[in-house]
Amino acid sequence: MIGGFGAVVVLMIIIAAVGYMSMNTINQGSESLYTDQTLPIREVSSANSALWKLRGICINSLVFRRARRNKKRSKGT
């Protein structure tokens, strides 16, 4: 009976050790996932907002250039 109990205790210790090592592996994988995959999203978002600003500047430049050209034409006639 004591031998059976000892075997169960040894088996529980082995299962706990395997679980602990697996949890460490999962933790390392999640840290790698964060640094390699999630952080670049911030950089892409920054580039996207810069492109939208540039788009707005280009549109404003075209609109105001056209307005100035139309204003000059109306003064000339």
N, CA, C and O atoms as CSV, one atom per row, in Angstrom:
chain,resi,resn,atom,element,x,y,z
A,1,MET,N,N,0.820,-1.189,0.000
A,1,MET,CA,C,0.000,0.000,0.000
A,1,MET,C,C,0.866,1.257,0.000
A,1,MET,O,O,0.593,2.216,-0.721
A,2,ILE,N,N,1.908,1.235,0.816
A,2,ILE,CA,C,2.807,2.381,0.866
A,2,ILE,C,C,3.551,2.512,-0.464
A,2,ILE,O,O,3.819,3.626,-0.912
A,3,GLY,N,N,3.882,1.398,-1.089
A,3,GLY,CA,C,4.554,1.423,-2.386
A,3,GLY,C,C,3.667,2.056,-3.448
A,3,GLY,O,O,4.150,2.811,-4.291
A,4,GLY,N,N,2.367,1.751,-3.413
A,4,GLY,CA,C,1.425,2.342,-4.365
A,4,GLY,C,C,1.294,3.841,-4.147
A,4,GLY,O,O,1.245,4.622,-5.097
A,5,PHE,N,N,1.238,4.227,-2.874
A,5,PHE,CA,C,1.154,5.656,-2.559
A,5,PHE,C,C,2.421,6.372,-3.013
A,5,PHE,O,O,2.346,7.473,-3.557
A,6,GLY,N,N,3.569,5.767,-2.798
A,6,GLY,CA,C,4.844,6.348,-3.226
A,6,GLY,C,C,4.895,6.501,-4.744
A,6,GLY,O,O,5.402,7.498,-5.258
A,7,ALA,N,N,4.365,5.504,-5.457
A,7,ALA,CA,C,4.351,5.572,-6.919
A,7,ALA,C,C,3.468,6.724,-7.398
A,7,ALA,O,O,3.812,7.421,-8.353
A,8,VAL,N,N,2.332,6.920,-6.732
A,8,VAL,CA,C,1.438,8.024,-7.095
A,8,VAL,C,C,2.120,9.360,-6.832
A,8,VAL,O,O,2.005,10.283,-7.638
A,9,VAL,N,N,2.832,9.473,-5.708
A,9,VAL,CA,C,3.534,10.713,-5.381
A,9,VAL,C,C,4.622,10.992,-6.419
A,9,VAL,O,O,4.765,12.126,-6.876
A,10,VAL,N,N,5.382,9.973,-6.789
A,10,VAL,CA,C,6.433,10.146,-7.795
A,10,VAL,C,C,5.813,10.561,-9.129
A,10,VAL,O,O,6.330,11.451,-9.805
A,11,LEU,N,N,4.716,9.923,-9.504
A,11,LEU,CA,C,4.024,10.272,-10.743
A,11,LEU,C,C,3.527,11.719,-10.704
A,11,LEU,O,O,3.621,12.426,-11.708
A,12,MET,N,N,3.004,12.165,-9.572
A,12,MET,CA,C,2.537,13.550,-9.437
A,12,MET,C,C,3.700,14.532,-9.566
A,12,MET,O,O,3.550,15.594,-10.171
A,13,ILE,N,N,4.851,14.186,-9.002
A,13,ILE,CA,C,6.024,15.057,-9.100
A,13,ILE,C,C,6.484,15.158,-10.552
A,13,ILE,O,O,6.839,16.242,-11.016
A,14,ILE,N,N,6.478,14.043,-11.267
A,14,ILE,CA,C,6.873,14.056,-12.681
A,14,ILE,C,C,5.907,14.910,-13.495
A,14,ILE,O,O,6.335,15.709,-14.329
A,15,ILE,N,N,4.617,14.745,-13.259
A,15,ILE,CA,C,3.610,15.532,-13.982
A,15,ILE,C,C,3.775,17.020,-13.679
A,15,ILE,O,O,3.657,17.849,-14.582
A,16,ALA,N,N,4.047,17.369,-12.421
A,16,ALA,CA,C,4.242,18.773,-12.048
A,16,ALA,C,C,5.482,19.346,-12.733
A,16,ALA,O,O,5.456,20.488,-13.192
A,17,ALA,N,N,6.563,18.574,-12.810
A,17,ALA,CA,C,7.794,19.050,-13.450
A,17,ALA,C,C,7.569,19.273,-14.944
A,17,ALA,O,O,8.006,20.282,-15.498
A,18,VAL,N,N,6.891,18.333,-15.593
A,18,VAL,CA,C,6.612,18.482,-17.025
A,18,VAL,C,C,5.711,19.694,-17.258
A,18,VAL,O,O,5.929,20.452,-18.204
A,19,GLY,N,N,4.714,19.882,-16.416
A,19,GLY,CA,C,3.824,21.034,-16.535
A,19,GLY,C,C,4.564,22.344,-16.346
A,19,GLY,O,O,4.309,23.314,-17.061
A,20,TYR,N,N,5.479,22.379,-15.387
A,20,TYR,CA,C,6.250,23.599,-15.134
A,20,TYR,C,C,7.138,23.936,-16.329
A,20,TYR,O,O,7.218,25.094,-16.738
A,21,MET,N,N,7.800,22.935,-16.885
A,21,MET,CA,C,8.660,23.179,-18.051
A,21,MET,C,C,7.826,23.618,-19.257
A,21,MET,O,O,8.251,24.478,-20.028
A,22,SER,N,N,6.662,23.037,-19.416
A,22,SER,CA,C,5.793,23.424,-20.530
A,22,SER,C,C,5.304,24.856,-20.365
A,22,SER,O,O,5.202,25.596,-21.344
A,23,MET,N,N,5.001,25.248,-19.130
A,23,MET,CA,C,4.569,26.626,-18.887
A,23,MET,C,C,5.688,27.611,-19.208
A,23,MET,O,O,5.424,28.689,-19.740
A,24,ASN,N,N,6.929,27.261,-18.893
A,24,ASN,CA,C,8.058,28.134,-19.239
A,24,ASN,C,C,8.200,28.266,-20.751
A,24,ASN,O,O,8.476,29.353,-21.258
A,25,THR,N,N,8.013,27.166,-21.470
A,25,THR,CA,C,8.090,27.205,-22.932
A,25,THR,C,C,6.989,28.087,-23.505
A,25,THR,O,O,7.234,28.872,-24.421
A,26,ILE,N,N,5.786,27.962,-22.973
A,26,ILE,CA,C,4.665,28.791,-23.431
A,26,ILE,C,C,4.944,30.261,-23.141
A,26,ILE,O,O,4.657,31.120,-23.974
A,27,ASN,N,N,5.499,30.559,-21.973
A,27,ASN,CA,C,5.817,31.942,-21.612
A,27,ASN,C,C,6.854,32.530,-22.564
A,27,ASN,O,O,6.710,33.671,-23.003
A,28,GLN,N,N,7.883,31.777,-22.883
A,28,GLN,CA,C,8.899,32.266,-23.822
A,28,GLN,C,C,8.295,32.492,-25.204
A,28,GLN,O,O,8.637,33.462,-25.881
A,29,GLY,N,N,7.405,31.609,-25.622
A,29,GLY,CA,C,6.750,31.768,-26.916
A,29,GLY,C,C,5.868,32.997,-26.961
A,29,GLY,O,O,5.829,33.699,-27.972
A,30,SER,N,N,5.154,33.266,-25.870
A,30,SER,CA,C,4.284,34.444,-25.859
A,30,SER,C,C,5.097,35.736,-25.830
A,30,SER,O,O,4.693,36.728,-26.436
A,31,GLU,N,N,6.227,35.739,-25.140
A,31,GLU,CA,C,7.100,36.916,-25.152
A,31,GLU,C,C,7.660,37.154,-26.552
A,31,GLU,O,O,7.727,38.292,-27.016
A,32,SER,N,N,8.059,36.083,-27.216
A,32,SER,CA,C,8.566,36.201,-28.584
A,32,SER,C,C,7.472,36.694,-29.519
A,32,SER,O,O,7.725,37.525,-30.391
A,33,LEU,N,N,6.272,36.192,-29.344
A,33,LEU,CA,C,5.146,36.625,-30.169
A,33,LEU,C,C,4.893,38.116,-29.986
A,33,LEU,O,O,4.632,38.826,-30.957
A,34,TYR,N,N,4.968,38.593,-28.748
A,34,TYR,CA,C,4.731,40.014,-28.484
A,34,TYR,C,C,5.801,40.881,-29.134
A,34,TYR,O,O,5.484,41.848,-29.826
A,35,THR,N,N,7.069,40.537,-28.912
A,35,THR,CA,C,8.141,41.395,-29.419
A,35,THR,C,C,8.294,41.307,-30.934
A,35,THR,O,O,8.616,42.307,-31.576
A,36,ASP,N,N,8.070,40.134,-31.512
A,36,ASP,CA,C,8.291,39.962,-32.951
A,36,ASP,C,C,7.071,40.292,-33.798
A,36,ASP,O,O,7.219,40.642,-34.969
A,37,GLN,N,N,5.878,40.190,-33.242
A,37,GLN,CA,C,4.676,40.353,-34.048
A,37,GLN,C,C,3.830,41.557,-33.636
A,37,GLN,O,O,3.277,42.238,-34.501
A,38,THR,N,N,3.718,41.830,-32.355
A,38,THR,CA,C,2.811,42.875,-31.889
A,38,THR,C,C,3.444,44.260,-31.944
A,38,THR,O,O,2.776,45.217,-32.334
A,39,LEU,N,N,4.685,44.392,-31.574
A,39,LEU,CA,C,5.331,45.705,-31.582
A,39,LEU,C,C,5.431,46.309,-32.982
A,39,LEU,O,O,5.259,47.521,-33.113
A,40,PRO,N,N,5.699,45.533,-34.037
A,40,PRO,CA,C,5.715,46.144,-35.376
A,40,PRO,C,C,4.369,46.725,-35.798
A,40,PRO,O,O,4.323,47.587,-36.676
A,41,ILE,N,N,3.282,46.274,-35.196
A,41,ILE,CA,C,1.967,46.837,-35.521
A,41,ILE,C,C,1.953,48.324,-35.196
A,41,ILE,O,O,1.354,49.110,-35.929
A,42,ARG,N,N,2.601,48.717,-34.114
A,42,ARG,CA,C,2.676,50.127,-33.730
A,42,ARG,C,C,3.403,50.931,-34.807
A,42,ARG,O,O,3.006,52.051,-35.129
A,43,GLU,N,N,4.462,50.357,-35.356
A,43,GLU,CA,C,5.216,51.051,-36.403
A,43,GLU,C,C,4.386,51.185,-37.675
A,43,GLU,O,O,4.431,52.221,-38.338
A,44,VAL,N,N,3.636,50.154,-38.017
A,44,VAL,CA,C,2.775,50.210,-39.201
A,44,VAL,C,C,1.684,51.253,-38.999
A,44,VAL,O,O,1.338,51.981,-39.929
A,45,SER,N,N,1.147,51.326,-37.795
A,45,SER,CA,C,0.117,52.317,-37.497
A,45,SER,C,C,0.677,53.731,-37.627
A,45,SER,O,O,0.004,54.622,-38.144
A,46,SER,N,N,1.891,53.934,-37.168
A,46,SER,CA,C,2.527,55.251,-37.281
A,46,SER,C,C,2.748,55.620,-38.746
A,46,SER,O,O,2.514,56.762,-39.141
A,47,ALA,N,N,3.193,54.665,-39.543
A,47,ALA,CA,C,3.389,54.929,-40.973
A,47,ALA,C,C,2.059,55.219,-41.651
A,47,ALA,O,O,1.983,56.075,-42.532
A,48,ASN,N,N,1.014,54.512,-41.247
A,48,ASN,CA,C,-0.312,54.732,-41.829
A,48,ASN,C,C,-0.812,56.142,-41.527
A,48,ASN,O,O,-1.348,56.808,-42.413
A,49,SER,N,N,-0.645,56.599,-40.298
A,49,SER,CA,C,-1.105,57.950,-39.961
A,49,SER,C,C,-0.281,59.006,-40.705
A,49,SER,O,O,-0.815,60.040,-41.106
A,50,ALA,N,N,1.010,58.749,-40.887
A,50,ALA,CA,C,1.837,59.692,-41.649
A,50,ALA,C,C,1.381,59.762,-43.105
A,50,ALA,O,O,1.377,60.838,-43.702
A,51,LEU,N,N,0.999,58.627,-43.675
A,51,LEU,CA,C,0.501,58.627,-45.050
A,51,LEU,C,C,-0.810,59.392,-45.170
A,51,LEU,O,O,-1.027,60.102,-46.152
A,52,TRP,N,N,-1.691,59.251,-44.171
A,52,TRP,CA,C,-2.958,59.997,-44.206
A,52,TRP,C,C,-2.704,61.502,-44.114
A,52,TRP,O,O,-3.372,62.288,-44.785
A,53,LYS,N,N,-1.733,61.903,-43.277
A,53,LYS,CA,C,-1.385,63.331,-43.189
A,53,LYS,C,C,-0.863,63.835,-44.527
A,53,LYS,O,O,-1.248,64.909,-44.988
A,54,LEU,N,N,0.014,63.057,-45.147
A,54,LEU,CA,C,0.565,63.439,-46.442
A,54,LEU,C,C,-0.535,63.532,-47.493
A,54,LEU,O,O,-0.521,64.430,-48.335
A,55,ARG,N,N,-1.474,62.617,-47.443
A,55,ARG,CA,C,-2.600,62.650,-48.381
A,55,ARG,C,C,-3.409,63.936,-48.197
A,55,ARG,O,O,-3.801,64.573,-49.175
A,56,GLY,N,N,-3.653,64.309,-46.955
A,56,GLY,CA,C,-4.388,65.541,-46.681
A,56,GLY,C,C,-3.650,66.768,-47.172
A,56,GLY,O,O,-4.258,67.686,-47.721
A,57,ILE,N,N,-2.341,66.788,-46.978
A,57,ILE,CA,C,-1.535,67.919,-47.444
A,57,ILE,C,C,-1.599,68.019,-48.964
A,57,ILE,O,O,-1.737,69.114,-49.510
A,58,CYS,N,N,-1.499,66.888,-49.644
A,58,CYS,CA,C,-1.558,66.898,-51.121
A,58,CYS,C,C,-2.914,67.387,-51.610
A,58,CYS,O,O,-2.983,68.194,-52.536
A,59,ILE,N,N,-3.982,66.910,-51.002
A,59,ILE,CA,C,-5.323,67.331,-51.418
A,59,ILE,C,C,-5.505,68.821,-51.178
A,59,ILE,O,O,-6.016,69.528,-52.047
A,60,ASN,N,N,-5.094,69.308,-50.008
A,60,ASN,CA,C,-5.202,70.746,-49.722
A,60,ASN,C,C,-4.393,71.566,-50.710
A,60,ASN,O,O,-4.845,72.619,-51.161
A,61,SER,N,N,-3.214,71.101,-51.046
A,61,SER,CA,C,-2.381,71.820,-52.004
A,61,SER,C,C,-3.066,71.911,-53.361
A,61,SER,O,O,-3.064,72.970,-53.990
A,62,LEU,N,N,-3.646,70.816,-53.811
A,62,LEU,CA,C,-4.335,70.828,-55.105
A,62,LEU,C,C,-5.564,71.724,-55.080
A,62,LEU,O,O,-5.814,72.467,-56.030
A,63,VAL,N,N,-6.329,71.659,-54.004
A,63,VAL,CA,C,-7.552,72.462,-53.903
A,63,VAL,C,C,-7.211,73.945,-53.879
A,63,VAL,O,O,-7.822,74.732,-54.602
A,64,PHE,N,N,-6.240,74.335,-53.054
A,64,PHE,CA,C,-5.902,75.752,-52.960
A,64,PHE,C,C,-5.225,76.256,-54.232
A,64,PHE,O,O,-5.416,77.411,-54.612
A,65,ARG,N,N,-4.440,75.413,-54.891
A,65,ARG,CA,C,-3.819,75.818,-56.150
A,65,ARG,C,C,-4.902,76.068,-57.196
A,65,ARG,O,O,-4.843,77.050,-57.936
A,66,ARG,N,N,-5.873,75.190,-57.253
A,66,ARG,CA,C,-6.966,75.356,-58.209
A,66,ARG,C,C,-7.787,76.601,-57.871
A,66,ARG,O,O,-8.213,77.326,-58.770
A,67,ALA,N,N,-8.009,76.849,-56.578
A,67,ALA,CA,C,-8.776,78.032,-56.168
A,67,ALA,C,C,-8.024,79.309,-56.544
A,67,ALA,O,O,-8.634,80.270,-57.012
A,68,ARG,N,N,-6.701,79.325,-56.341
A,68,ARG,CA,C,-5.914,80.502,-56.713
A,68,ARG,C,C,-5.927,80.717,-58.225
A,68,ARG,O,O,-6.020,81.851,-58.695
A,69,ARG,N,N,-5.834,79.632,-58.978
A,69,ARG,CA,C,-5.854,79.740,-60.435
A,69,ARG,C,C,-7.201,80.275,-60.910
A,69,ARG,O,O,-7.259,81.125,-61.798
A,70,ASN,N,N,-8.281,79.776,-60.317
A,70,ASN,CA,C,-9.613,80.263,-60.691
A,70,ASN,C,C,-9.795,81.728,-60.301
A,70,ASN,O,O,-10.452,82.486,-61.015
A,71,LYS,N,N,-9.216,82.123,-59.171
A,71,LYS,CA,C,-9.316,83.507,-58.722
A,71,LYS,C,C,-8.569,84.433,-59.681
A,71,LYS,O,O,-9.055,85.516,-60.006
A,72,LYS,N,N,-7.390,84.007,-60.132
A,72,LYS,CA,C,-6.624,84.809,-61.091
A,72,LYS,C,C,-7.372,84.925,-62.412
A,72,LYS,O,O,-7.383,85.991,-63.029
A,73,ARG,N,N,-7.988,83.849,-62.843
A,73,ARG,CA,C,-8.738,83.881,-64.100
A,73,ARG,C,C,-9.937,84.816,-64.006
A,73,ARG,O,O,-10.249,85.543,-64.950
A,74,SER,N,N,-10.608,84.790,-62.850
A,74,SER,CA,C,-11.785,85.650,-62.702
A,74,SER,C,C,-11.385,87.124,-62.629
A,74,SER,O,O,-12.148,87.984,-63.069
A,75,LYS,N,N,-10.219,87.432,-62.089
A,75,LYS,CA,C,-9.746,88.825,-62.056
A,75,LYS,C,C,-9.334,89.288,-63.447
A,75,LYS,O,O,-9.483,90.462,-63.785
A,76,GLY,N,N,-8.823,88.375,-64.243
A,76,GLY,CA,C,-8.354,88.727,-65.571
A,76,GLY,C,C,-9.478,88.982,-66.554
A,76,GLY,O,O,-9.260,89.654,-67.562
A,77,THR,N,N,-10.653,88.478,-66.302
A,77,THR,CA,C,-11.754,88.661,-67.263
A,77,THR,C,C,-12.650,89.790,-66.894
A,77,THR,O,O,-13.618,90.067,-67.603
